[in-house]
Amino acid sequence: MMTLRRGKQFIAMLALSSCLAGVAGAGEADFVNDFFVRCELYVWNRFADFLETSRGGLAVGPAIGGEIAITEYAQLGAYATNEYGISFPVSFPTVTGVLISPPLWTVPFLEGKDMFTKHQGKYSTRSFGPRRRESSIAKEVRFKRQKWDVRAQVGLGLVHAYYNFDTLEAYDFLAGIFTLDPKQDDERLDPTVIRYPARQLGRGLANVVGAPMEIPHTMIQVTDMHGDFAGATTGVAKGLWRCAIRGGVGIMEVVSFPMGWNNVLEPEYPFQPVRSTEWRMNRPDFRERL
């Protein structure tokens, strides 16, 4: 009888220790996964902050003159224009910077930020030091400027070019290197999200390998809906775009697979039927839910 009782106690203790070991193991796995996620969010946020430090811009329409400014306290220039323009993030104030920026636009795009700022209208101004005279104070008729920006722009005939360096964003970027966030705009880990790193890695590899198949697949789709000519023109263009997006997202998913987020692209896989799923991009699920 005593032996049987001791045996039951031993089995109960063994079950309890196994349960505690399983909980501890799960906690350790979660800790390791969260550590990788936080590291990759750190890199993500630094990319996002860096892309916000400078913007380039182009406008079309009659424009003449130019301006250079080191904050609003040191300005010099005069120009007149009637244009339609757009500004966008750039990595460097060079042609090379403009060319290498678009792949990095995936970061602000998935964060839901506006990458392009448009303006349109007639505008003229002249400035010297902290003094400025302008024909309109409306922001929607000119390129963006703020108090502490460093800017340069020139209008030559029908083209107006612009470059802007945001010193406050640069401060936010430098502070972020030391894990500070003065502007409170960093993405943070959402503790309510269940992550699947292995699935993200496999999906990323599938998207990288299968991205070229978006071209014939999209051509067939467009042909079925609009005919052969549309398939050979619009279908090719749309297929190339989808190929680039799926390949780029696939690389991002492979590199960041410890995040284990849900699929950014729908359909999730390149050969997945699209009868019930519209082709679109979702935002990553790393944000904290308020």
C-alpha positions in Angstrom: 0.0 0.0 0.0 2.8 2.3 1.0 4.7 1.4 -2.2 1.6 2.2 -4.3 1.2 5.6 -2.6 4.8 6.5 -3.2 4.5 5.4 -6.8 1.5 7.8 -7.3 3.4 10.6 -5.7 6.4 10.0 -7.9 4.2 10.0 -11.0 2.5 13.2 -9.9 5.9 15.0 -9.3 7.2 13.7 -12.6 4.1 15.1 -14.4 4.4 18.5 -12.6 8.1 18.8 -13.4 7.5 18.0 -17.1 4.7 20.6 -17.2 7.0 23.2 -15.6 9.8 22.3 -17.9 7.5 22.7 -20.9 6.4 26.1 -19.7 10.0 27.2 -19.1 11.0 25.9 -22.5 8.2 27.8 -24.2 9.1 30.9 -22.2 12.7 30.6 -23.3 11.7 30.2 -26.9 9.4 33.2 -26.7 12.2 35.2 -25.2 14.6 34.3 -28.0 12.0 35.0 -30.7 11.1 38.3 -29.2 14.8 39.2 -29.0 15.2 38.6 -32.7 12.0 40.5 -33.5 13.1 43.5 -31.5 16.5 43.5 -33.2 14.9 43.5 -36.6 12.4 46.2 -35.6 15.4 48.3 -34.6 16.9 47.9 -38.1 13.4 48.6 -39.6 12.9 51.8 -37.6 16.4 53.1 -38.5 15.6 52.6 -42.2 12.3 54.4 -41.8 13.9 57.3 -39.9 16.7 57.5 -42.4 14.3 57.7 -45.4 12.5 60.6 -43.7 15.6 62.7 -43.3 15.7 63.9 -46.9 13.3 64.4 -49.8 13.8 65.2 -53.5 11.2 66.7 -55.8 10.4 67.5 -59.4 7.8 69.7 -61.0 6.8 70.6 -64.5 5.5 73.9 -65.7 7.1 77.3 -66.4 9.6 78.1 -63.6 12.5 80.5 -63.3 14.8 81.3 -60.4 16.1 79.4 -57.4 16.7 79.4 -53.7 19.0 78.0 -51.0 18.3 78.0 -47.3 20.0 76.8 -44.2 17.0 76.9 -41.9 14.6 79.9 -42.2 17.1 82.2 -40.7 19.6 82.0 -43.6 17.8 82.1 -46.9 18.7 83.6 -50.3 16.8 83.4 -53.6 13.9 84.4 -55.7 11.7 82.4 -58.1 8.4 82.4 -59.8 6.5 79.3 -61.0 3.2 77.9 -62.2 3.7 74.1 -61.9 2.5 70.7 -60.9 5.0 69.0 -58.6 5.7 66.0 -56.4 8.3 65.3 -53.7 9.4 61.9 -52.4 12.0 60.3 -50.1 15.6 60.0 -51.4 18.6 58.4 -49.9 21.2 61.0 -51.1 21.0 64.3 -52.9 22.2 62.7 -56.1 20.8 60.9 -59.2 22.2 57.7 -57.6 20.1 58.4 -54.5 17.0 58.8 -56.5 17.6 55.5 -58.3 18.2 53.4 -55.2 15.4 54.9 -53.2 12.4 53.2 -54.7 13.2 49.7 -53.3 13.5 51.2 -49.9 10.0 52.9 -50.2 8.6 49.5 -49.2 9.3 50.5 -45.6 7.2 53.7 -45.4 4.6 52.1 -47.7 4.0 49.2 -45.3 4.0 51.6 -42.4 1.1 53.5 -44.0 3.0 56.7 -44.5 2.5 59.0 -47.5 5.6 58.7 -49.7 4.5 61.4 -52.2 3.6 65.0 -51.4 1.9 66.8 -54.3 1.5 70.5 -55.0 0.0 72.6 -57.8 -0.5 76.3 -58.6 1.1 79.7 -59.2 3.7 80.9 -56.7 6.5 83.5 -56.5 8.8 84.4 -53.6 12.0 86.2 -52.7 14.0 85.8 -49.5 17.1 87.2 -47.8 18.2 86.0 -44.4 15.2 85.6 -42.2 13.0 87.8 -44.4 10.6 86.4 -47.0 8.0 87.8 -49.3 5.6 85.5 -51.2 2.6 85.7 -53.3 0.7 83.0 -51.4 1.0 81.4 -48.0 -0.9 78.3 -49.1 1.3 75.2 -48.7 -0.4 73.3 -51.5 1.1 75.6 -54.2 4.8 75.0 -53.4 7.3 72.4 -52.3 7.3 71.6 -48.6 9.5 73.6 -46.2 9.8 73.7 -42.5 11.6 76.0 -40.0 14.8 74.0 -39.5 15.1 72.5 -43.0 18.1 72.8 -45.2 16.9 73.3 -48.8 18.0 73.9 -52.3 15.8 74.3 -55.4 16.1 75.7 -58.9 13.6 76.4 -61.7 14.9 76.1 -65.3 12.3 76.7 -67.9 9.8 73.8 -67.7 11.5 71.9 -64.9 11.7 72.7 -61.2 14.0 70.6 -59.1 14.1 70.5 -55.3 16.1 68.9 -52.4 15.2 69.1 -48.7 17.1 67.9 -45.6 15.0 67.7 -42.4 17.3 68.3 -39.5 14.7 67.3 -36.9 14.3 63.9 -38.6 18.1 63.6 -38.7 18.1 64.2 -35.0 15.4 61.5 -34.6 17.5 59.1 -36.7 20.7 59.7 -34.7 18.8 59.4 -31.4 17.3 56.1 -32.6 20.7 54.6 -32.9 20.9 54.8 -29.2 17.3 53.4 -28.9 15.8 56.8 -28.2 12.7 58.0 -30.1 12.2 61.8 -29.7 9.4 61.9 -32.3 7.6 58.8 -30.9 7.2 57.3 -34.4 9.0 54.0 -34.1 7.1 50.8 -34.8 6.9 48.6 -31.7 6.4 44.9 -31.1 2.7 43.9 -30.8 2.6 41.4 -27.9 -0.9 40.1 -29.0 0.4 38.8 -32.4 1.2 35.1 -32.8 4.3 34.8 -35.0 5.2 31.9 -37.4 8.9 32.3 -38.3 9.2 29.0 -40.2 6.1 29.8 -42.3 7.5 33.3 -43.1 10.8 31.8 -44.2 9.2 29.3 -46.4 6.8 31.8 -47.9 9.7 34.2 -48.5 11.7 31.6 -50.4 8.6 30.6 -52.4 8.0 34.3 -53.4 11.6 34.8 -54.4 11.7 31.7 -56.6 8.1 32.1 -58.0 8.1 35.9 -58.6 8.8 35.6 -62.3 5.6 33.5 -62.7 3.6 36.6 -62.0 4.3 37.8 -65.5 2.6 35.0 -67.5 0.0 34.5 -64.8 -1.1 38.1 -64.9 -1.0 38.1 -68.7 -3.5 35.2 -68.7 -5.7 36.9 -66.2 -5.8 40.2 -68.2 -6.3 38.3 -71.5 -9.3 36.4 -70.0 -10.9 39.6 -68.8 -10.0 42.1 -71.6 -8.7 40.2 -74.6 -5.4 39.4 -76.3 -4.2 43.0 -76.9 -4.7 44.0 -73.3 -2.9 40.8 -72.2 0.1 41.6 -74.3 0.3 45.2 -73.1 -1.3 45.9 -69.8 -0.8 42.3 -68.7 2.9 42.4 -69.3 3.3 45.8 -67.5 1.2 44.7 -64.5 3.0 41.3 -64.5 6.4 43.0 -64.4 5.3 45.2 -61.5 3.9 42.3 -59.5 7.0 40.3 -60.2 9.2 43.0 -58.7 6.9 43.5 -55.7 6.7 39.7 -54.9 10.4 39.3 -55.3 11.2 42.3 -53.2 8.7 41.3 -50.5 10.1 37.7 -50.6 13.7 38.9 -50.0 12.4 41.1 -47.1 10.6 38.1 -45.6 13.6 35.9 -45.8 15.8 38.5 -44.2 13.3 39.2 -41.5 11.9 35.8 -40.9 12.4 35.8 -37.1 9.6 38.4 -37.0 7.2 35.6 -38.1 4.5 38.0 -39.3 1.5 37.1 -41.3 1.7 37.4 -45.1 2.2 40.9 -46.5 1.2 39.9 -50.0 -2.1 38.3 -51.0 -2.3 35.7 -52.6 0.2 34.4 -50.0 2.1 32.2 -52.5 2.9 32.7 -56.2 0.9 29.7 -57.4 -2.0 30.1 -55.1 -5.4 30.4 -56.9 -6.7 34.0 -56.9 -10.4 33.1 -57.3 -11.1 34.1 -53.7 -8.2 36.4 -53.0 -7.5 39.8 -54.5 -3.9 40.7 -55.3 -2.9 43.3 -52.7 -0.3 44.2 -50.1 -1.1 44.3 -46.4 0.7 46.1 -43.6 2.9 43.9 -41.3 1.4 43.0 -38.0 4.1 44.4 -35.8 2.2 47.4 -34.4 0.9 47.4 -30.9 -2.8 47.4 -30.8 -4.3 50.1 -28.6 
